[in-house]
């Protein structure tokens, strides 16, 4: 009987060991993810003061409305290109946008007229929550950012976005990765740490950011 009693706890420990490993691993993942979410939130707050984003929301997801969205994007970027390339701070970029509000609105209005669309639109600069976004090999954390926002019609369709300052919208928009010129523009407004955090991480960061955002909401 004594031998049996001595062996029973050992068997119990052996059986519970895998469960303990799973619990400890889950705790480590949660701790890491919550800490990552905190760092992402801090990074987003720092970048918020340095970036101006551009957001165009389509009327709907129909092929026609999505095409109109892209034409509006192109027309607005064309109208702003010469007015944004020489700005050196986010505040200067915001001022340039505000001073050219009529130019932007006319560009949108012209596209809608040419496309035979009679729905209205909104153009304004304001803060908006952006989920984690990947642009070429630039990944921005989720958070509230200042943006030039254009909402077309019912604005229920998929959106298009880019970074208006520094002026990444105008640099190799269709390239698979950021050009040296684009990287140089980022480098002028970001600290070395910020630059490392937002470049060269791709979709892994996007997935991790979504999970981190979920955990942040759970534990906040």
Steps between C-alpha positions, in 0.01 A plus 500: 500500500781738585661449159168563328445826689850620417454440128157660466619862529774432246247369249282805562792735436585321178144529377469867594836606354373547140210711628738718699718549193196610298390741776846653533533531122158668475592739782825588323317567172242721674770692687700553182194603300378748761850649522516514118161673491628758748806570285286524188272749670797711608647488149168604345481801734851607398431459128169680531690825551718444192280351226209623292306219337268503199179299506249459216183300569295376204124532470466119492690185410359486147769487229380836369517676836840349572624630165365847580680489835833440329436775247425740784822392668702565186338837434557625856861381512566665164348826626707492820832371372666832433360648819622226737847404383683783677329487840731392782267444797161347567360842595617646168333209320171561680521871412564416135194276494281762666620773265415278202167370623318655204751342259436158658122539490508611137711195410246267665206683345656477154551124524144439617365713216715325240385162632133603497461454876252723684579403859664750731830489684678628810853639520646577840806466719448319828610224730390151413577155638703287260556127553849363438581580137764365263617720214768333292747402777384774736278390788327757720356398837130545576398827656347844449671702228437835338392453139364669192175308464278480192170316534310432180122462499387256768868422576424132561763353266858390546743779565839598360770662709856623490735731688459856372780633719776411464385483139505124442182526292708648220790252511478161321142436606480168314847369588523186720728676750596850603757671280814659643339840449195397703719359776697822507180700543393280791842528656477879511194500731546181705748401768722198422285286732175608334646439156610145594159425645299597193721366219587152384250297701209441263197281566635335817471832679153555359377169644681559829358851524146374456549244777666758719213741444252231600691434822531872572123532482459196727730630771430872481 
